[in-house]
């Protein structure tokens, strides 16, 4: 079951995994060992609860990761961004939306595909921001 | 001097956040200890999943309400967390709000019973 849990952790954004995956697996293992001695009914309920928590947590982690839209940044005014950057940002947003949709429909392969595409899109956006001198 | 103090959150805290802050109020705790303490604090009503717990911990770390606490002889799997000054103030504000609400609620109940 720990392997299944570790596999499901792949649903989280890489930065979240790098920071918390090992710790989460450790806490899961401790909780699982405790539930194991409380009978199979508890164990099944625990497994269901953890799965639901991971899916919800991963979706939330992806949503929290969305960059703040340029126009809504306090003090940024309404400066016009180059079309290239706007399109790159839209690609990032579309991939995040696809990821959340895939996770909510238990399509984990699809979620991983969106995750890879989102990473590429985000890197592309970063390069464009450097090109236009929009780095923080 | 630049004003760096964070503004106190005025919106009510979510239940997981309130429980985590309360659990950390008296001592630093690591993930599993938090789960167990929260279960005890809520009288067994709240059994938080690891996904919910670490989602809330991540946001609290990003907001600067909690911070990692280095303990001797602990692995990364046993990372402990403690309240920051900002987190402690947030908890105080929330508990004050709840106390006011509780007082008002009891006062109205007493008033209605007296009629």
gemmi code that builds the backbone of each chain (N, CA, C; Angstrom):
import gemmi

chains = {
    "A": [
        ("UNK", (0.828, -1.212, 0.000), (0.000, 0.000, 0.000), (0.858, 1.257, 0.000)),
        ("UNK", (2.046, 1.135, 0.632), (2.929, 2.301, 0.662), (3.374, 2.663, -0.750)),
        ("UNK", (3.599, 1.627, -1.590), (4.003, 1.890, -2.971), (2.910, 2.647, -3.723)),
        ("UNK", (1.670, 2.202, -3.504), (0.546, 2.872, -4.167), (0.481, 4.329, -3.714)),
        ("UNK", (0.723, 4.536, -2.427), (0.700, 5.902, -1.884), (1.804, 6.749, -2.526)),
        ("UNK", (3.005, 6.158, -2.613), (4.127, 6.898, -3.197), (3.871, 7.197, -4.677)),
        ("UNK", (3.205, 6.251, -5.359), (2.871, 6.495, -6.762), (1.886, 7.658, -6.876)),
        ("UNK", (0.904, 7.668, -5.981), (-0.094, 8.739, -6.035), (0.501, 10.102, -5.703)),
        ("UNK", (1.607, 10.100, -4.985), (2.266, 11.377, -4.688), (2.774, 12.064, -5.952)),
        ("UNK", (2.897, 11.259, -7.043), (3.325, 11.843, -8.319), (2.295, 12.832, -8.862)),
        ("UNK", (1.093, 12.781, -8.310), (0.057, 13.729, -8.742), (0.379, 15.155, -8.301)),
        ("UNK", (1.202, 15.287, -7.291), (1.516, 16.618, -6.764), (2.538, 17.329, -7.648)),
        ("UNK", (2.543, 18.648, -7.637), (3.588, 19.395, -8.360), (4.968, 19.010, -7.818)),
        ("UNK", (5.959, 19.106, -8.678), (7.300, 18.666, -8.302), (7.813, 19.382, -7.050)),
        ("UNK", (7.577, 20.680, -6.955), (8.121, 21.415, -5.795), (7.506, 20.907, -4.490)),
        ("UNK", (6.214, 20.561, -4.544), (5.559, 20.016, -3.349), (6.166, 18.645, -3.009)),
        ("UNK", (6.379, 17.833, -4.045), (6.960, 16.494, -3.810), (8.361, 16.602, -3.223)),
        ("UNK", (9.155, 17.493, -3.807), (10.530, 17.642, -3.318), (10.547, 18.023, -1.845)),
        ("UNK", (9.586, 18.828, -1.460), (9.566, 19.355, -0.096), (8.926, 18.372, 0.894)),
        ("UNK", (7.832, 17.687, 0.463), (7.017, 16.954, 1.446), (6.865, 15.449, 1.226)),
        ("UNK", (7.234, 14.943, 0.026), (6.881, 13.550, -0.297), (7.418, 12.553, 0.738)),
        ("UNK", (8.671, 12.705, 1.094), (9.286, 11.752, 2.030), (8.588, 11.826, 3.387)),
        ("UNK", (8.312, 13.047, 3.794), (7.662, 13.272, 5.094), (6.233, 12.722, 5.083)),
        ("UNK", (5.523, 12.969, 3.985), (4.140, 12.479, 3.879), (4.117, 10.952, 3.921)),
        ("UNK", (5.043, 10.321, 3.183), (5.084, 8.855, 3.167), (5.376, 8.319, 4.571)),
        ("UNK", (6.234, 9.005, 5.308), (6.557, 8.584, 6.673), (5.342, 8.672, 7.593)),
        ("UNK", (4.614, 9.783, 7.501), (3.416, 9.961, 8.340), (2.350, 8.940, 7.941)),
        ("UNK", (2.200, 8.734, 6.629), (1.233, 7.749, 6.142), (1.556, 6.373, 6.721)),
        ("UNK", (2.830, 6.006, 6.701), (3.253, 4.697, 7.184), (2.914, 4.531, 8.669)),
        ("UNK", (3.164, 5.575, 9.448), (2.858, 5.495, 10.889), (1.354, 5.329, 11.105)),
        ("UNK", (0.574, 6.123, 10.360), (-0.880, 6.059, 10.507), (-1.403, 4.698, 10.033)),
        ("UNK", (-0.827, 4.193, 8.950), (-1.253, 2.900, 8.406), (-0.987, 1.773, 9.416)),
        ("UNK", (0.175, 1.802, 10.028), (0.506, 0.766, 11.010), (-0.490, 0.763, 12.166)),
        ("UNK", (-0.890, 1.960, 12.564), (-1.850, 2.049, 13.671), (-3.204, 1.492, 13.259)),
        ("UNK", (-3.658, 1.872, 12.061), (-4.973, 1.424, 11.582), (-4.990, -0.093, 11.351)),
        ("UNK", (-3.828, -0.612, 10.954), (-3.725, -2.023, 10.637), (-4.191, -2.898, 11.809)),
        ("UNK", (-3.926, -2.427, 13.022), (-4.280, -3.218, 14.196), (-5.731, -3.007, 14.637)),
        ("UNK", (-6.442, -2.132, 13.946), (-7.822, -1.848, 14.343), (-8.824, -2.619, 13.493)),
        ("UNK", (-8.346, -3.544, 12.679), (-9.273, -4.363, 11.898), (-9.390, -3.892, 10.462)),
        ("UNK", (-9.870, -4.793, 9.603), (-9.900, -4.492, 8.168), (-10.861, -3.366, 7.806)),
        ("UNK", (-11.983, -3.285, 8.561), (-12.962, -2.239, 8.235), (-12.333, -0.850, 8.401)),
        ("UNK", (-11.602, -0.686, 9.496), (-10.900, 0.582, 9.726), (-9.876, 0.824, 8.623)),
        ("UNK", (-9.222, -0.272, 8.246), (-8.152, -0.175, 7.266), (-8.689, 0.296, 5.910)),
        ("UNK", (-9.828, -0.290, 5.508), (-10.440, 0.094, 4.222), (-10.873, 1.554, 4.264)),
        ("UNK", (-11.483, 1.934, 5.379), (-11.930, 3.328, 5.521), (-10.733, 4.281, 5.465)),
        ("UNK", (-9.666, 3.868, 6.125), (-8.444, 4.674, 6.143), (-7.884, 4.834, 4.725)),
        ("UNK", (-7.847, 3.708, 3.977), (-7.302, 3.746, 2.613), (-8.145, 4.673, 1.724)),
        ("UNK", (-9.455, 4.571, 1.868), (-10.337, 5.435, 1.080), (-10.119, 6.897, 1.447)),
        ("UNK", (-10.042, 7.165, 2.740), (-9.891, 8.534, 3.234), (-8.574, 9.147, 2.754)),
        ("UNK", (-7.514, 8.334, 2.808), (-6.203, 8.820, 2.377), (-6.189, 9.099, 0.868)),
        ("UNK", (-6.821, 8.205, 0.095), (-6.860, 8.401, -1.355), (-7.598, 9.694, -1.700)),
        ("UNK", (-8.751, 9.875, -1.060), (-9.525, 11.094, -1.310), (-8.714, 12.327, -0.903)),
        ("UNK", (-8.025, 12.229, 0.241), (-7.221, 13.358, 0.725), (-6.083, 13.698, -0.217)),
        ("UNK", (-5.478, 12.659, -0.796), (-4.368, 12.899, -1.733), (-4.857, 13.557, -3.017)),
        ("UNK", (-5.988, 13.079, -3.527), (-6.513, 13.663, -4.775), (-6.895, 15.129, -4.547)),
        ("UNK", (-7.596, 15.363, -3.449), (-7.977, 16.741, -3.131), (-6.750, 17.613, -2.869)),
        ("UNK", (-5.790, 17.053, -2.138), (-4.582, 17.816, -1.814), (-3.777, 18.150, -3.054)),
        ("UNK", (-3.696, 17.184, -3.995), (-2.936, 17.423, -5.227), (-3.625, 18.495, -6.074)),
        ("UNK", (-4.949, 18.390, -6.181), (-5.686, 19.399, -6.959), (-5.483, 20.775, -6.349)),
        ("UNK", (-5.554, 20.836, -5.030), (-5.377, 22.117, -4.331), (-3.962, 22.654, -4.529)),
        ("UNK", (-2.973, 21.755, -4.490), (-1.577, 22.192, -4.667), (-1.364, 22.773, -6.061)),
        ("UNK", (-2.000, 22.150, -7.070), (-1.865, 22.684, -8.431), (-2.558, 24.032, -8.563)),
        ("UNK", (-3.726, 24.147, -7.957), (-4.460, 25.417, -8.059), (-3.719, 26.540, -7.341)),
        ("UNK", (-3.150, 26.237, -6.185), (-2.410, 27.254, -5.430), (-1.184, 27.731, -6.177)),
        ("UNK", (-0.736, 26.907, -7.115), (0.501, 27.189, -7.817), (0.305, 28.183, -8.956)),
        ("UNK", (-0.951, 28.430, -9.298), (-1.213, 29.343, -10.426), (-0.563, 30.683, -10.173)),
        ("UNK", (0.166, 31.218, -11.150), (0.776, 32.531, -10.948), (-0.285, 33.616, -10.881)),
        ("UNK", (0.003, 34.667, -10.132), (-0.939, 35.785, -10.025), (-1.004, 36.497, -11.368)),
        ("UNK", (-2.230, 36.699, -11.911), (-2.332, 37.407, -13.189), (-1.694, 38.791, -13.096)),
        ("UNK", (-1.002, 39.178, -14.144), (-0.236, 40.431, -14.149), (-1.084, 41.638, -13.773)),
        ("UNK", (-2.304, 41.712, -14.339), (-3.132, 42.899, -14.116), (-3.621, 42.995, -12.687)),
        ("UNK", (-3.639, 41.869, -11.971), (-4.178, 41.904, -10.619), (-3.102, 42.163, -9.577)),
        ("UNK", (-1.851, 42.218, -10.015), (-0.771, 42.485, -9.074), (-0.853, 43.939, -8.633)),
        ("UNK", (-0.887, 44.133, -7.331), (-1.007, 45.490, -6.811), (0.153, 46.346, -7.297)),
        ("UNK", (-0.184, 47.474, -7.853), (0.853, 48.404, -8.277), (1.373, 48.116, -9.673)),
        ("UNK", (0.940, 47.024, -10.276), (1.437, 46.694, -11.607), (0.724, 47.481, -12.695)),
        ("UNK", (-0.412, 48.086, -12.300), (-1.144, 48.875, -13.266), (-1.755, 48.002, -14.334)),
        ("UNK", (-2.024, 48.568, -15.481), (-2.635, 47.807, -16.566), (-1.702, 47.760, -17.754)),
        ("UNK", (-0.427, 47.574, -17.502), (0.511, 47.543, -18.604), (0.191, 46.364, -19.529)),
        ("UNK", (0.407, 46.579, -20.805), (0.094, 45.563, -21.793), (1.266, 44.610, -21.930)),
        ("UNK", (0.950, 43.325, -21.858), (2.000, 42.321, -21.996), (2.104, 41.915, -23.463)),
        ("UNK", (3.290, 41.527, -23.905), (3.432, 41.033, -25.281), (2.515, 39.840, -25.518)),
        ("UNK", (2.003, 39.749, -26.736), (1.074, 38.671, -27.090), (1.687, 37.296, -26.826)),
        ("UNK", (2.981, 37.190, -27.117), (3.682, 35.909, -26.923), (3.570, 35.439, -25.474)),
        ("UNK", (3.721, 36.400, -24.550), (3.677, 36.057, -23.123), (2.261, 35.685, -22.716)),
        ("UNK", (1.284, 36.439, -23.220), (-0.112, 36.140, -22.886), (-0.479, 34.723, -23.340)),
        ("UNK", (-0.029, 34.375, -24.544), (-0.341, 33.031, -25.060), (0.368, 31.946, -24.250)),
        ("UNK", (1.613, 32.236, -23.868), (2.362, 31.259, -23.063), (1.688, 31.060, -21.712)),
        ("UNK", (1.208, 32.168, -21.126), (0.506, 32.077, -19.841), (-0.768, 31.254, -19.978)),
        ("UNK", (-1.470, 31.472, -21.119), (-2.708, 30.714, -21.346), (-2.422, 29.215, -21.482)),
        ("UNK", (-1.271, 28.883, -22.096), (-0.908, 27.462, -22.216), (-0.673, 26.855, -20.829)),
        ("UNK", (-0.008, 27.615, -19.957), (0.214, 27.133, -18.584), (-1.129, 26.918, -17.903)),
        ("UNK", (-2.019, 27.895, -18.012), (-3.327, 27.810, -17.353), (-4.145, 26.622, -17.884)),
        ("UNK", (-4.087, 26.433, -19.208), (-4.853, 25.319, -19.803), (-4.346, 23.981, -19.283)),
        ("UNK", (-3.033, 23.860, -19.173), (-2.464, 22.594, -18.688), (-2.817, 22.346, -17.228)),
        ("UNK", (-2.831, 23.402, -16.431), (-3.212, 23.250, -15.018), (-4.679, 22.832, -14.924)),
        ("UNK", (-5.526, 23.493, -15.738), (-6.950, 23.138, -15.721), (-7.138, 21.679, -16.143)),
        ("UNK", (-6.376, 21.253, -17.179), (-6.452, 19.869, -17.640), (-6.003, 18.900, -16.555)),
        ("UNK", (-4.967, 19.287, -15.847), (-4.445, 18.448, -14.756), (-5.494, 18.266, -13.660)),
        ("UNK", (-6.122, 19.367, -13.249), (-7.128, 19.299, -12.189), (-8.310, 18.438, -12.643)),
        ("UNK", (-8.722, 18.623, -13.898), (-9.831, 17.835, -14.434), (-9.463, 16.348, -14.447)),
        ("UNK", (-8.250, 16.049, -14.905), (-7.816, 14.642, -14.978), (-7.759, 14.021, -13.580)),
        ("UNK", (-7.237, 14.782, -12.616), (-7.148, 14.250, -11.248), (-8.538, 13.972, -10.704)),
        ("UNK", (-9.450, 14.922, -10.935), (-10.795, 14.751, -10.374), (-11.536, 13.589, -11.030)),
        ("UNK", (-11.085, 13.176, -12.226), (-11.711, 12.028, -12.898), (-10.832, 10.776, -12.810)),
        ("UNK", (-9.890, 10.802, -11.889), (-9.028, 9.647, -11.606), (-8.224, 9.210, -12.835)),
        ("UNK", (-7.984, 10.118, -13.745), (-7.190, 9.810, -14.939), (-5.737, 10.203, -14.641)),
        ("UNK", (-5.023, 9.323, -13.957), (-3.698, 9.683, -13.471), (-2.660, 9.760, -14.587)),
        ("UNK", (-2.828, 8.932, -15.613), (-1.895, 9.027, -16.739), (-2.060, 10.373, -17.438)),
        ("UNK", (-3.313, 10.748, -17.622), (-3.595, 12.049, -18.237), (-3.025, 13.178, -17.393)),
        ("UNK", (-3.160, 13.034, -16.068), (-2.659, 14.074, -15.160), (-1.145, 14.216, -15.289)),
        ("UNK", (-0.477, 13.096, -15.414), (0.984, 13.162, -15.546), (1.376, 13.799, -16.880)),
        ("UNK", (0.604, 13.498, -17.916), (0.898, 14.101, -19.227), (0.730, 15.621, -19.140)),
        ("UNK", (-0.380, 16.058, -18.510), (-0.589, 17.499, -18.346), (0.520, 18.110, -17.484)),
        ("UNK", (0.965, 17.343, -16.476), (2.026, 17.840, -15.601), (3.295, 18.108, -16.401)),
        ("UNK", (3.643, 17.162, -17.282), (4.852, 17.340, -18.106), (4.701, 18.545, -19.034)),
        ("UNK", (3.510, 18.653, -19.638), (3.292, 19.766, -20.570), (3.288, 21.100, -19.831)),
        ("UNK", (2.738, 21.080, -18.624), (2.705, 22.314, -17.835), (4.118, 22.770, -17.489)),
        ("UNK", (4.977, 21.786, -17.193), (6.360, 22.123, -16.832), (7.068, 22.774, -18.028)),
        ("UNK", (6.835, 22.197, -19.211), (7.452, 22.766, -20.421), (6.903, 24.169, -20.694)),
        ("UNK", (5.575, 24.287, -20.539), (4.948, 25.583, -20.809), (5.451, 26.644, -19.835)),
        ("UNK", (5.616, 26.252, -18.574), (6.092, 27.196, -17.567), (7.538, 27.634, -17.859)),
        ("UNK", (8.351, 26.674, -18.317), (9.740, 26.999, -18.664), (9.766, 27.958, -19.856)),
        ("UNK", (8.889, 27.677, -20.827), (8.797, 28.555, -21.991), (8.393, 29.971, -21.566)),
        ("UNK", (7.427, 30.040, -20.629), (6.983, 31.344, -20.136), (8.133, 32.065, -19.429)),
        ("UNK", (8.893, 31.309, -18.666), (10.018, 31.915, -17.933), (11.035, 32.519, -18.913)),
        ("UNK", (11.324, 31.775, -19.998), (12.289, 32.254, -20.983), (11.772, 33.518, -21.680)),
        ("UNK", (10.466, 33.525, -21.959), (9.884, 34.694, -22.622), (9.945, 35.924, -21.715)),
        ("UNK", (9.697, 35.695, -20.421), (9.749, 36.826, -19.476), (11.167, 37.396, -19.395)),
        ("UNK", (12.145, 36.509, -19.474), (13.553, 36.978, -19.495), (13.799, 37.767, -20.779)),
        ("UNK", (13.295, 37.214, -21.890), (13.498, 37.866, -23.190), (12.943, 39.296, -23.184)),
        ("UNK", (11.784, 39.466, -22.538), (11.158, 40.783, -22.525), (11.532, 41.614, -21.288)),
        ("UNK", (12.473, 41.100, -20.535), (12.943, 41.863, -19.363), (11.891, 41.997, -18.275)),
        ("UNK", (11.072, 40.938, -18.102), (9.985, 40.995, -17.110), (10.290, 40.135, -15.892)),
        ("UNK", (11.557, 39.809, -15.694), (11.895, 39.001, -14.519), (11.782, 39.847, -13.274)),
        ("UNK", (11.435, 39.165, -12.138), (11.265, 39.886, -10.868), (12.620, 40.289, -10.308)),
    ],
    "B": [
        ("UNK", (11.827, 53.433, 8.748), (12.018, 51.983, 8.787), (10.896, 51.284, 8.015)),
        ("UNK", (11.308, 50.293, 7.249), (10.306, 49.605, 6.441), (9.408, 48.755, 7.332)),
        ("UNK", (8.102, 48.863, 7.065), (7.143, 48.127, 7.873), (7.034, 46.714, 7.320)),
        ("UNK", (7.575, 45.736, 8.028), (7.595, 44.375, 7.496), (6.584, 43.463, 8.172)),
        ("UNK", (5.900, 43.964, 9.193), (4.978, 43.100, 9.938), (3.800, 42.703, 9.065)),
        ("UNK", (3.486, 41.438, 9.058), (2.382, 40.968, 8.223), (1.037, 41.365, 8.812)),
        ("UNK", (0.100, 41.615, 7.905), (-1.239, 41.977, 8.333), (-1.947, 40.741, 8.883)),
        ("UNK", (-2.751, 40.934, 9.918), (-3.478, 39.810, 10.508), (-4.649, 39.455, 9.601)),
        ("UNK", (-4.778, 38.167, 9.317), (-5.877, 37.676, 8.485), (-7.196, 37.917, 9.205)),
        ("UNK", (-8.158, 38.544, 8.509), (-9.416, 38.870, 9.174), (-10.516, 37.848, 8.877)),
        ("UNK", (-10.287, 37.032, 7.858), (-11.299, 36.012, 7.540), (-11.198, 34.876, 8.547)),
        ("UNK", (-12.327, 34.214, 8.857), (-12.249, 33.065, 9.770), (-11.322, 31.993, 9.203)),
        ("UNK", (-10.611, 31.315, 10.083), (-9.697, 30.266, 9.641), (-10.483, 29.002, 9.317)),
        ("UNK", (-9.958, 28.208, 8.399), (-10.605, 26.916, 8.123), (-10.344, 25.994, 9.307)),
        ("UNK", (-11.154, 24.951, 9.421), (-11.012, 24.048, 10.567), (-9.637, 23.369, 10.619)),
        ("UNK", (-9.119, 22.828, 9.483), (-7.780, 22.221, 9.569), (-6.716, 23.213, 10.042)),
        ("UNK", (-6.786, 24.442, 9.545), (-5.785, 25.450, 9.933), (-5.915, 25.785, 11.415)),
        ("UNK", (-7.148, 25.976, 11.874), (-7.360, 26.287, 13.295), (-6.839, 25.156, 14.183)),
        ("UNK", (-7.125, 23.926, 13.785), (-6.680, 22.777, 14.596), (-5.157, 22.637, 14.594)),
        ("UNK", (-4.543, 22.878, 13.456), (-3.073, 22.779, 13.391), (-2.436, 23.863, 14.259)),
        ("UNK", (-2.941, 25.090, 14.133), (-2.369, 26.185, 14.945), (-2.560, 25.898, 16.431)),
        ("UNK", (-3.738, 25.389, 16.788), (-4.007, 25.080, 18.200), (-3.078, 23.973, 18.692)),
        ("UNK", (-2.875, 22.983, 17.842), (-2.009, 21.868, 18.238), (-0.570, 22.329, 18.467)),
        ("UNK", (-0.149, 23.316, 17.676), (1.236, 23.794, 17.798), (1.391, 24.888, 18.852)),
        ("UNK", (0.289, 25.257, 19.496), (0.332, 26.407, 20.408), (1.226, 26.166, 21.623)),
        ("UNK", (1.281, 24.926, 22.082), (2.070, 24.706, 23.313), (3.430, 24.078, 23.073)),
        ("UNK", (3.611, 23.457, 21.886), (4.918, 22.848, 21.616), (5.042, 22.498, 20.136)),
        ("UNK", (6.279, 22.408, 19.621), (6.452, 21.978, 18.231), (6.033, 20.514, 18.080)),
        ("UNK", (5.524, 20.172, 16.917), (5.138, 18.775, 16.658), (5.468, 18.413, 15.218)),
        ("UNK", (5.707, 17.136, 14.975), (5.890, 16.667, 13.602), (4.553, 16.141, 13.072)),
        ("UNK", (4.549, 15.720, 11.789), (3.308, 15.374, 11.103), (2.409, 14.395, 11.828)),
        ("UNK", (2.954, 13.240, 12.207), (2.103, 12.227, 12.820), (1.607, 12.678, 14.198)),
        ("UNK", (2.484, 13.360, 14.944), (2.069, 13.876, 16.254), (0.937, 14.890, 16.097)),
        ("UNK", (0.988, 15.662, 15.009), (-0.101, 16.612, 14.737), (-1.415, 15.867, 14.485)),
        ("UNK", (-1.346, 14.827, 13.653), (-2.567, 14.053, 13.356), (-3.196, 13.505, 14.637)),
        ("UNK", (-2.348, 12.933, 15.487), (-2.850, 12.332, 16.725), (-3.406, 13.389, 17.674)),
        ("UNK", (-2.682, 14.499, 17.783), (-3.119, 15.547, 18.712), (-4.432, 16.175, 18.243)),
        ("UNK", (-4.550, 16.358, 16.931), (-5.781, 16.949, 16.384), (-6.968, 16.022, 16.616)),
        ("UNK", (-6.722, 14.740, 16.473), (-7.786, 13.768, 16.744), (-8.225, 13.883, 18.204)),
        ("UNK", (-7.258, 14.019, 19.103), (-7.587, 14.159, 20.523), (-8.274, 15.479, 20.823)),
        ("UNK", (-7.760, 16.567, 20.229), (-8.335, 17.904, 20.453), (-9.806, 17.958, 20.048)),
        ("UNK", (-10.123, 17.250, 18.963), (-11.491, 17.305, 18.432), (-12.359, 16.194, 19.003)),
        ("UNK", (-11.862, 15.503, 20.005), (-12.633, 14.410, 20.605), (-12.866, 13.266, 19.634)),
        ("UNK", (-11.930, 13.040, 18.727), (-12.057, 11.934, 17.769), (-12.903, 12.271, 16.561)),
        ("UNK", (-13.419, 13.502, 16.510), (-14.307, 13.879, 15.404), (-13.529, 14.122, 14.108)),
        ("UNK", (-12.323, 14.691, 14.229), (-11.545, 15.027, 13.034), (-10.357, 14.073, 12.899)),
        ("UNK", (-10.375, 13.287, 11.838), (-9.218, 12.440, 11.487), (-8.716, 12.954, 10.157)),
        ("UNK", (-7.685, 13.757, 10.211), (-7.192, 14.424, 9.008), (-6.373, 13.443, 8.159)),
        ("UNK", (-6.549, 13.506, 6.855), (-5.705, 12.683, 5.979), (-4.359, 13.375, 5.806)),
        ("UNK", (-3.362, 12.621, 5.346), (-2.043, 13.242, 5.150), (-2.104, 14.303, 4.046)),
        ("UNK", (-2.955, 14.067, 3.030), (-3.097, 15.057, 1.954), (-3.605, 16.388, 2.484)),
        ("UNK", (-4.623, 16.326, 3.347), (-5.180, 17.551, 3.936), (-4.159, 18.207, 4.858)),
        ("UNK", (-3.506, 17.391, 5.683), (-2.540, 17.933, 6.648), (-1.407, 18.679, 5.943)),
        ("UNK", (-0.804, 18.040, 4.941), (0.367, 18.668, 4.325), (-0.014, 19.793, 3.367)),
        ("UNK", (-1.247, 19.766, 2.851), (-1.724, 20.915, 2.080), (-1.808, 22.139, 2.979)),
        ("UNK", (-2.364, 21.931, 4.176), (-2.496, 23.046, 5.127), (-1.118, 23.486, 5.634)),
        ("UNK", (-0.237, 22.529, 5.906), (1.107, 22.888, 6.385), (1.862, 23.718, 5.344)),
        ("UNK", (1.706, 23.331, 4.066), (2.405, 24.070, 3.009), (1.940, 25.531, 2.967)),
        ("UNK", (0.613, 25.725, 3.049), (0.097, 27.098, 3.009), (0.534, 27.880, 4.243)),
        ("UNK", (0.532, 27.222, 5.395), (0.947, 27.907, 6.629), (2.423, 28.288, 6.571)),
        ("UNK", (3.234, 27.424, 5.981), (4.668, 27.741, 5.822), (4.838, 28.922, 4.865)),
        ("UNK", (4.088, 28.890, 3.762), (4.196, 29.973, 2.774), (3.748, 31.301, 3.369)),
        ("UNK", (2.734, 31.244, 4.227), (2.232, 32.481, 4.858), (3.082, 32.917, 6.038)),
        ("UNK", (4.009, 32.072, 6.438), (4.883, 32.431, 7.565), (4.199, 32.296, 8.917)),
        ("UNK", (3.158, 31.482, 8.995), (2.464, 31.295, 10.284), (3.114, 30.198, 11.108)),
        ("UNK", (3.785, 29.273, 10.410), (4.556, 28.240, 11.107), (5.937, 28.185, 10.462)),
        ("UNK", (6.869, 27.501, 11.133), (8.207, 27.352, 10.571), (8.765, 25.990, 10.981)),
        ("UNK", (9.689, 25.459, 10.175), (10.310, 24.185, 10.560), (11.081, 24.372, 11.855)),
        ("UNK", (11.079, 23.347, 12.663), (11.775, 23.404, 13.943), (12.764, 22.251, 13.981)),
        ("UNK", (14.014, 22.581, 14.077), (15.047, 21.539, 14.044), (15.153, 20.862, 15.400)),
        ("UNK", (14.935, 19.555, 15.392), (15.100, 18.780, 16.617), (16.318, 17.882, 16.481)),
        ("UNK", (16.945, 17.585, 17.583), (18.098, 16.685, 17.556), (17.604, 15.255, 17.300)),
        ("UNK", (18.386, 14.484, 16.559), (18.085, 13.067, 16.293), (16.770, 12.858, 15.565)),
        ("UNK", (16.480, 13.682, 14.592), (15.271, 13.440, 13.799), (15.650, 13.392, 12.328)),
        ("UNK", (14.986, 12.518, 11.592), (15.223, 12.429, 10.151), (14.309, 13.431, 9.464)),
        ("UNK", (14.429, 13.499, 8.127), (13.559, 14.411, 7.388), (12.099, 13.993, 7.518)),
        ("UNK", (11.894, 12.668, 7.690), (10.527, 12.173, 7.824), (9.877, 12.689, 9.104)),
        ("UNK", (10.689, 13.145, 10.031), (10.148, 13.590, 11.318), (10.316, 15.097, 11.490)),
        ("UNK", (10.201, 15.845, 10.413), (10.329, 17.297, 10.497), (9.257, 17.866, 11.440)),
        ("UNK", (9.709, 18.618, 12.413), (8.759, 19.244, 13.345), (8.484, 20.679, 12.907)),
        ("UNK", (7.342, 21.199, 13.343), (6.948, 22.573, 13.018), (6.558, 23.291, 14.301)),
        ("UNK", (6.736, 24.607, 14.286), (6.300, 25.396, 15.436), (5.654, 26.686, 14.949)),
        ("UNK", (4.885, 27.305, 15.834), (4.217, 28.558, 15.486), (5.242, 29.688, 15.401)),
        ("UNK", (5.031, 30.592, 14.456), (5.807, 31.838, 14.442), (5.023, 32.876, 15.250)),
        ("UNK", (5.611, 34.040, 15.429), (4.906, 35.116, 16.145), (3.617, 35.487, 15.398)),
        ("UNK", (3.712, 35.520, 14.069), (2.526, 35.863, 13.259), (1.448, 34.792, 13.433)),
        ("UNK", (1.849, 33.530, 13.392), (0.884, 32.442, 13.553), (0.219, 32.467, 14.916)),
        ("UNK", (1.025, 32.777, 15.941), (0.477, 32.846, 17.302), (-0.567, 33.965, 17.385)),
        ("UNK", (-0.252, 35.107, 16.725), (-1.204, 36.221, 16.758), (-2.483, 35.868, 16.008)),
        ("UNK", (-2.331, 35.166, 14.875), (-3.515, 34.742, 14.113), (-4.410, 33.846, 14.955)),
        ("UNK", (-3.785, 32.928, 15.674), (-4.561, 32.012, 16.511), (-5.281, 32.796, 17.610)),
        ("UNK", (-4.573, 33.759, 18.202), (-5.170, 34.571, 19.261), (-6.389, 35.333, 18.738)),
        ("UNK", (-6.239, 35.916, 17.557), (-7.349, 36.675, 16.949), (-8.545, 35.749, 16.707)),
        ("UNK", (-8.285, 34.569, 16.192), (-9.374, 33.630, 15.900), (-10.064, 33.169, 17.187)),
        ("UNK", (-9.264, 32.892, 18.221), (-9.856, 32.433, 19.480), (-10.669, 33.551, 20.131)),
        ("UNK", (-10.190, 34.795, 20.014), (-10.970, 35.937, 20.530), (-12.308, 36.040, 19.809)),
        ("UNK", (-12.247, 35.851, 18.488), (-13.480, 35.921, 17.690), (-14.458, 34.823, 18.135)),
        ("UNK", (-13.927, 33.627, 18.350), (-14.786, 32.519, 18.765), (-15.355, 32.753, 20.163)),
        ("UNK", (-14.526, 33.354, 21.040), (-15.004, 33.621, 22.404), (-16.167, 34.613, 22.367)),
        ("UNK", (-16.010, 35.656, 21.541), (-17.091, 36.651, 21.408), (-18.371, 35.995, 20.907)),
        ("UNK", (-18.203, 35.150, 19.888), (-19.366, 34.481, 19.300), (-20.031, 33.556, 20.327)),
        ("UNK", (-19.189, 32.842, 21.079), (-19.716, 31.913, 22.081), (-20.505, 32.674, 23.153)),
        ("UNK", (-19.922, 33.797, 23.605), (-20.610, 34.611, 24.626), (-21.965, 35.079, 24.111)),
        ("UNK", (-21.939, 35.595, 22.871), (-23.186, 36.119, 22.290), (-24.216, 35.008, 22.156)),
        ("UNK", (-23.753, 33.827, 21.733), (-24.668, 32.704, 21.554), (-25.310, 32.288, 22.863)),
        ("UNK", (-24.479, 32.172, 23.918), (-25.006, 31.766, 25.229), (-25.947, 32.830, 25.796)),
        ("UNK", (-25.577, 34.088, 25.595), (-26.423, 35.176, 26.099), (-27.813, 35.104, 25.465)),
        ("UNK", (-27.845, 34.850, 24.176), (-29.143, 34.777, 23.493), (-29.940, 33.547, 23.942)),
        ("UNK", (-29.240, 32.444, 24.159), (-29.932, 31.242, 24.647), (-30.553, 31.507, 26.017)),
        ("UNK", (-29.760, 32.157, 26.897), (-30.279, 32.455, 28.247), (-31.479, 33.383, 28.166)),
        ("UNK", (-31.356, 34.384, 27.273), (-32.448, 35.352, 27.129), (-33.721, 34.663, 26.648)),
        ("UNK", (-33.582, 33.733, 25.720), (-34.765, 33.066, 25.179), (-35.381, 32.121, 26.214)),
        ("UNK", (-34.528, 31.540, 27.074), (-35.044, 30.639, 28.121), (-35.781, 31.417, 29.198)),
        ("UNK", (-35.348, 32.663, 29.402), (-35.951, 33.492, 30.450), (-37.343, 33.976, 30.065)),
        ("UNK", (-37.657, 33.965, 28.767), (-38.964, 34.473, 28.317), (-40.071, 33.484, 28.673)),
    ],
}
model = gemmi.Model(1)
for chain_id, residues in chains.items():
    chain = gemmi.Chain(chain_id)
    for i, (resn, *xyz) in enumerate(residues, 1):
        res = gemmi.Residue()
        res.name, res.seqid = resn, gemmi.SeqId(i, " ")
        for name, pos in zip(("N", "CA", "C"), xyz):
            atom = gemmi.Atom()
            atom.name, atom.element = name, gemmi.Element(name[0])
            atom.pos, atom.b_iso = gemmi.Position(*pos), 0.0
            res.add_atom(atom)
        chain.add_residue(res)
    model.add_chain(chain)
structure = gemmi.Structure()
structure.add_model(model)
structure.setup_entities()
